[in-house]
Amino acid sequence: MTPVIDADGHILEPADTWEKYIDPAFRDRAIRIGRDADGLERLYIDNRPMGLLRGNLGTLGGIDLDTGELGNQKREYTYEDGSPPGSYDPAERLKVLDAEGIDAVLLYPTIGICWEGNTDDPALATAYTRAYNRWLVDFANHDRKRLHPVAHISLIDPDGAVQEAERARKDGCVGIYLSRDAAARNGRRLSDPVYDRFWAAAQDLDMPIGFHVVVREENSYAHMPDPSGSALFFFAFLAIDVMAAFTAMMSSGLFERFPRLKCSVLEAGGNWISAWLDRLDHKYEVIQRTSPLKMKPSEYFFRQCLISMDPDEGMTADVVRHIGAEYVTWASDYPHIDASYGVVAELKEGIGVLEKKEQDLILGGNIERFYDLGS
């Protein structure tokens, strides 16, 4: 029987994760949660407070919050307030999986999607990722058949990225999470030759890389709404940079040069992918003589990529008919504030018009194959 596998579930790192797991030389610079002079809870990165989410760290989790009240809390919403037991306790996480009808999950960070871009020290960045990866492996060791750790790797340290990917693979991590934010690479392009060793290592280690939305201090969008619309604008536009990072990988020829490198596109929805591949193919026909690609962009996607759908998207079945069921998966995003319960039932309802074998691929077969979880 084909399993149901969540392609992007999250943990909420215990507040003392980095203080406990970081290399001793960096312990005095560990990521931590503390209170500022006004008594409000803050996330501290290299002993400097993050500007965002002051007094509102609970929204890093918050699946049980009344989401219509986001940004309008009448009191401080602490990190602990937003952390259900299944987000930090592996035994409780298994209970969540059972209740949701999920057989296994790929585990991604939460505080880990916040800190990159807030330090430009390569050694410290790698120390942060190594500490997190150590903790995550301990979490997943509770049940390695159901809890699959995805290593956080920081590209601000190209050599450290290779070393940590190799170490994490030995510890049992099945994939790699990368920030899509240029600030997490000191502004370098993904195609910068300094990363060639990393891309080669990722394909040789058979660790698919996954781009995911991040929480950033600053934005780079030119079209700014008035303040009353800014929250919706930025919340929705988190997906755009994920789409851009995937497109940059494609258009710069990285999939051409590293033909066994796998890429999973996460938390950007998926109903756009059909039209986007059509557009890329059309534009490629116009500029192919100056492009580093030797095939249509869609052919690289079909060879090396997966797209994760949100369970409540309305056109998933139509997209599957257009691009094929072999390239589509799904994710819960538990326990984040825009996640919900009952997602497997919702997804099954949306893809119920498809053939049984197509449903099985989407529900878990593609993730099982892409990450080689059956071996």
C-alpha positions as CSV (number, residue, x, y, z in Angstrom):
1,M,0.0,0.0,0.0
2,T,1.4,3.4,-1.0
3,P,2.1,5.6,2.1
4,V,0.8,9.1,2.7
5,I,3.8,11.3,3.1
6,D,3.9,15.0,4.1
7,A,6.5,16.7,1.9
8,D,6.9,19.7,4.2
9,G,6.1,19.4,7.9
10,H,7.8,21.6,10.4
11,I,9.1,21.4,13.9
12,L,9.4,24.3,16.4
13,E,12.9,24.2,17.8
14,P,13.0,24.3,21.6
15,A,14.2,27.7,22.7
16,D,17.5,26.2,24.1
17,T,18.3,24.1,21.0
18,W,21.4,26.1,19.9
19,E,22.7,26.7,23.4
20,K,22.6,22.9,24.0
21,Y,23.8,21.6,20.5
22,I,26.1,24.3,19.1
23,D,29.9,23.8,19.1
24,P,31.4,25.1,22.4
25,A,33.4,27.8,20.6
26,F,30.1,29.5,19.5
27,R,28.0,28.9,22.6
28,D,28.2,32.5,23.7
29,R,26.7,33.5,20.2
30,A,24.0,30.9,20.1
31,I,20.5,31.7,18.8
32,R,18.2,32.2,21.7
33,I,14.9,33.6,22.8
34,G,15.1,36.3,25.4
35,R,13.3,39.4,26.6
36,D,14.3,43.0,25.8
37,A,14.4,46.1,28.0
38,D,10.6,46.4,27.7
39,G,10.1,42.8,28.8
40,L,8.9,41.6,25.4
41,E,10.1,38.3,23.9
42,R,12.6,38.5,21.1
43,L,14.6,36.2,18.9
44,Y,18.4,36.9,19.4
45,I,20.8,36.0,16.6
46,D,24.5,36.5,17.5
47,N,23.3,38.4,20.6
48,R,21.4,40.9,18.4
49,P,17.5,41.0,18.6
50,M,15.6,40.3,15.4
51,G,13.3,43.3,14.6
52,L,10.4,41.2,13.4
53,L,7.9,39.4,15.6
54,R,8.8,41.4,18.8
55,G,6.4,40.1,21.4
56,N,4.7,37.9,18.8
57,L,7.0,34.9,18.4
58,G,4.0,32.6,18.8
59,T,3.0,33.3,15.2
60,L,6.1,31.3,14.1
61,G,3.8,28.3,15.0
62,G,0.3,29.2,15.9
63,I,-1.8,26.5,14.1
64,D,-4.3,26.8,17.0
65,L,-4.5,30.6,16.9
66,D,-7.6,32.3,15.6
67,T,-5.9,33.2,12.3
68,G,-8.3,36.0,11.5
69,E,-6.8,37.8,14.4
70,L,-3.2,37.6,13.1
71,G,-1.5,40.9,13.8
72,N,-4.3,42.0,16.1
73,Q,-3.4,40.1,19.3
74,K,-4.6,41.8,22.5
75,R,-1.6,40.5,24.5
76,E,1.9,39.2,23.9
77,Y,1.8,35.9,22.0
78,T,4.9,34.0,23.2
79,Y,6.8,31.3,21.4
80,E,5.5,28.8,23.9
81,D,1.9,29.9,23.3
82,G,2.3,29.0,19.6
83,S,4.0,25.7,20.1
84,P,1.7,22.6,20.2
85,P,3.3,19.5,21.7
86,G,3.5,17.8,18.3
87,S,5.9,20.6,17.1
88,Y,8.7,19.8,19.6
89,D,8.0,16.3,21.0
90,P,8.5,13.4,18.6
91,A,6.1,11.1,20.5
92,E,3.4,13.8,20.3
93,R,4.2,14.4,16.6
94,L,3.4,10.7,15.9
95,K,0.0,11.2,17.5
96,V,-0.6,14.2,15.1
97,L,0.4,12.1,12.1
98,D,-2.0,9.3,13.2
99,A,-4.9,11.7,13.7
100,E,-4.3,13.2,10.3
101,G,-3.8,9.9,8.5
102,I,-0.2,10.6,7.6
103,D,2.3,7.8,7.5
104,A,5.6,9.8,7.4
105,V,6.8,13.4,7.2
106,L,9.8,15.3,6.0
107,L,10.8,17.7,8.7
108,Y,11.8,21.3,8.1
109,P,12.9,24.1,10.5
110,T,11.0,27.1,11.8
111,I,13.4,29.4,13.7
112,G,15.8,28.2,11.0
113,I,13.8,30.1,8.3
114,C,14.3,33.3,10.3
115,W,18.0,33.8,11.0
116,E,19.8,33.7,7.7
117,G,20.5,37.1,6.4
118,N,21.0,38.3,10.0
119,T,24.6,37.1,10.2
120,D,27.4,37.5,7.6
121,D,29.8,35.2,9.6
122,P,30.3,32.0,7.5
123,A,31.7,30.0,10.4
124,L,28.8,31.0,12.7
125,A,26.2,30.2,10.1
126,T,27.6,26.7,9.7
127,A,27.7,26.3,13.4
128,Y,24.0,27.3,13.6
129,T,23.0,24.8,11.0
130,R,25.2,22.0,12.5
131,A,23.6,22.5,15.9
132,Y,20.1,22.4,14.5
133,N,20.8,19.3,12.4
134,R,22.2,17.5,15.4
135,W,19.0,18.3,17.3
136,L,16.7,17.3,14.4
137,V,18.4,14.0,14.0
138,D,17.9,13.3,17.7
139,F,14.2,14.2,17.2
140,A,13.8,11.9,14.2
141,N,15.6,9.0,15.9
142,H,12.4,8.5,17.9
143,D,11.0,6.8,14.8
144,R,13.1,6.9,11.7
145,K,10.5,5.1,9.6
146,R,8.1,8.0,10.0
147,L,10.2,11.0,10.9
148,H,12.6,12.0,8.2
149,P,15.1,14.9,8.9
150,V,15.9,17.4,6.2
151,A,19.3,19.2,6.9
152,H,19.5,22.9,7.0
153,I,22.5,24.1,5.0
154,S,23.7,27.7,4.8
155,L,25.4,28.7,1.5
156,I,27.0,31.8,3.0
157,D,29.8,29.3,3.8
158,P,30.4,27.3,0.6
159,D,33.1,25.0,2.1
160,G,31.1,24.5,5.3
161,A,28.0,23.8,3.3
162,V,29.7,20.8,1.6
163,Q,31.2,19.5,4.9
164,E,27.9,19.8,6.8
165,A,25.9,18.2,4.0
166,E,28.2,15.2,4.1
167,R,28.1,15.0,7.9
168,A,24.3,15.3,8.0
169,R,23.9,12.6,5.3
170,K,25.9,10.2,7.5
171,D,23.6,11.1,10.4
172,G,20.6,10.1,8.2
173,C,19.3,13.4,6.8
174,V,17.4,12.7,3.6
175,G,17.5,16.1,1.9
176,I,18.6,19.7,2.2
177,Y,16.7,22.9,3.0
178,L,18.1,26.1,1.4
179,S,17.0,29.6,2.0
180,R,16.0,31.2,-1.3
181,D,17.0,34.7,0.1
182,A,20.1,36.3,-1.6
183,A,21.0,37.8,1.8
184,A,21.6,34.2,3.0
185,R,24.4,34.0,0.4
186,N,25.9,37.5,0.9
187,G,24.2,38.4,-2.4
188,R,25.9,35.7,-4.5
189,R,23.9,34.1,-7.3
190,L,23.0,30.4,-7.0
191,S,25.0,29.8,-10.2
192,D,28.2,31.4,-8.7
193,P,31.0,28.9,-9.4
194,V,31.9,29.0,-5.7
195,Y,28.9,26.7,-5.2
196,D,29.8,24.1,-7.8
197,R,31.3,21.8,-5.1
198,F,28.1,22.0,-3.1
199,W,25.8,21.2,-6.0
200,A,28.1,18.3,-7.0
201,A,28.0,17.1,-3.4
202,A,24.2,17.3,-3.2
203,Q,23.7,15.2,-6.3
204,D,26.4,12.7,-5.3
205,L,24.9,12.4,-1.8
206,D,21.4,12.0,-3.4
207,M,20.0,14.7,-1.2
208,P,17.3,16.7,-2.9
209,I,17.4,20.4,-2.2
210,G,14.3,22.2,-1.2
211,F,13.5,25.9,-1.4
212,H,11.0,27.3,1.1
213,V,9.7,30.6,2.2
214,V,11.7,32.5,4.8
215,V,11.0,35.2,7.4
216,R,13.0,38.3,6.5
217,E,13.8,41.6,8.2
218,E,13.8,43.6,4.9
219,N,12.0,43.2,1.6
220,S,13.1,44.0,-1.9
221,Y,9.7,44.6,-3.5
222,A,9.2,47.7,-5.6
223,H,5.4,47.9,-5.4
224,M,4.6,48.7,-1.9
225,P,0.9,48.8,-0.8
226,D,-0.4,51.3,1.7
227,P,-0.1,50.1,5.4
228,S,-3.6,48.7,5.6
229,G,-2.7,46.2,2.8
230,S,0.9,45.4,3.7
231,A,0.3,42.3,5.8
232,L,-1.7,40.5,3.1
233,F,0.8,41.7,0.4
234,F,3.9,40.3,2.2
235,F,2.2,37.1,3.4
236,A,1.1,36.3,-0.1
237,F,4.3,37.3,-1.7
238,L,6.5,35.0,0.4
239,A,5.9,32.5,-2.4
240,I,7.3,34.7,-5.1
241,D,10.9,34.4,-4.1
242,V,10.6,30.6,-3.9
243,M,9.4,30.6,-7.5
244,A,12.2,33.0,-8.4
245,A,14.9,30.7,-6.8
246,F,13.5,27.7,-8.7
247,T,13.5,29.6,-11.9
248,A,17.0,30.9,-11.3
249,M,18.2,27.3,-10.8
250,M,16.5,26.4,-14.1
251,S,17.5,29.3,-16.3
252,S,21.1,29.5,-15.2
253,G,21.8,26.0,-16.4
254,L,22.4,24.4,-13.0
255,F,20.1,21.5,-13.9
256,E,22.0,21.1,-17.1
257,R,25.4,21.0,-15.4
258,F,24.3,18.8,-12.5
259,P,21.8,16.4,-14.2
260,R,21.3,14.3,-11.0
261,L,20.6,17.3,-8.8
262,K,17.0,17.1,-7.4
263,C,15.0,20.1,-6.4
264,S,11.7,20.3,-4.5
265,V,9.7,23.5,-4.7
266,L,7.9,24.1,-1.4
267,E,5.2,26.3,0.2
268,A,4.6,28.4,-2.9
269,G,1.5,26.5,-3.9
270,G,1.6,24.6,-7.1
271,N,-1.3,25.5,-9.3
272,W,1.0,28.0,-11.1
273,I,3.6,25.5,-12.3
274,S,1.7,24.4,-15.4
275,A,1.4,27.9,-16.8
276,W,4.9,28.8,-15.7
277,L,6.5,25.8,-17.5
278,D,4.6,26.7,-20.6
279,R,5.8,30.2,-20.4
280,L,9.4,29.2,-19.8
281,D,9.3,26.9,-22.8
282,H,7.9,29.6,-25.0
283,K,10.5,32.1,-24.0
284,Y,13.3,29.6,-24.4
285,E,12.3,29.1,-28.0
286,V,13.1,32.8,-28.5
287,I,16.4,33.0,-26.7
288,Q,17.7,29.4,-26.9
289,R,20.9,30.3,-28.8
290,T,22.1,32.5,-25.9
291,S,20.8,30.2,-23.2
292,P,23.0,27.6,-21.3
293,L,20.1,25.1,-21.6
294,K,20.2,22.3,-24.1
295,M,16.6,21.2,-23.5
296,K,13.3,22.9,-22.8
297,P,13.0,24.1,-19.3
298,S,10.0,21.8,-18.7
299,E,12.2,18.8,-19.6
300,Y,14.6,19.7,-16.8
301,F,11.6,20.0,-14.4
302,F,10.4,16.6,-15.4
303,R,13.8,15.1,-15.0
304,Q,14.8,16.7,-11.7
305,C,12.0,18.4,-9.8
306,L,8.9,18.0,-7.7
307,I,6.2,20.7,-6.9
308,S,4.3,20.7,-3.6
309,M,0.7,21.6,-3.7
310,D,-1.3,23.1,-0.9
311,P,-4.2,20.7,0.1
312,D,-6.8,23.4,-0.4
313,E,-5.8,24.5,-3.9
314,G,-8.7,24.3,-6.3
315,M,-7.0,23.2,-9.6
316,T,-4.6,20.5,-8.5
317,A,-6.4,17.8,-10.5
318,D,-6.3,19.9,-13.6
319,V,-2.6,20.7,-13.2
320,V,-1.9,17.0,-12.7
321,R,-3.7,16.3,-16.0
322,H,-1.4,18.8,-17.7
323,I,2.0,18.0,-16.3
324,G,1.5,14.4,-15.0
325,A,1.0,12.9,-11.6
326,E,4.7,11.9,-11.3
327,Y,5.8,15.5,-10.5
328,V,3.3,16.5,-7.8
329,T,3.3,16.1,-4.1
330,W,1.6,17.9,-1.1
331,A,2.5,19.4,2.2
332,S,0.7,20.2,5.5
333,D,3.0,23.0,6.8
334,Y,2.1,22.0,10.3
335,P,2.2,23.7,12.8
336,H,2.5,27.1,11.1
337,I,-0.2,29.7,11.5
338,D,-1.5,29.3,7.9
339,A,-1.8,25.5,8.3
340,S,-4.9,23.6,9.3
341,Y,-6.0,20.2,10.4
342,G,-7.8,17.6,8.2
343,V,-5.6,18.3,5.2
344,V,-5.3,14.7,4.0
345,A,-9.0,14.4,3.7
346,E,-9.2,17.8,2.0
347,L,-6.5,16.8,-0.5
348,K,-8.1,13.4,-1.2
349,E,-11.3,15.2,-2.0
350,G,-9.6,17.5,-4.4
351,I,-7.7,14.7,-6.3
352,G,-10.5,12.2,-6.1
353,V,-11.4,12.6,-9.7
354,L,-8.0,11.2,-10.7
355,E,-7.1,7.6,-11.2
356,K,-6.1,5.6,-8.1
357,K,-2.5,5.2,-9.3
358,E,-2.2,9.0,-9.8
359,Q,-3.6,9.7,-6.3
360,D,-1.1,7.3,-4.8
361,L,1.8,9.1,-6.4
362,I,0.6,12.5,-5.2
363,L,-0.2,11.3,-1.7
364,G,3.2,9.7,-1.1
365,G,4.6,7.7,-3.9
366,N,6.6,10.5,-5.5
367,I,8.2,11.6,-2.2
368,E,9.1,7.9,-1.4
369,R,10.8,7.7,-4.8
370,F,12.4,11.2,-4.9
371,Y,14.0,10.8,-1.5
372,D,14.6,7.1,-1.7
373,L,12.7,6.4,1.5
374,G,11.8,2.8,0.7
375,S,15.3,1.5,0.9
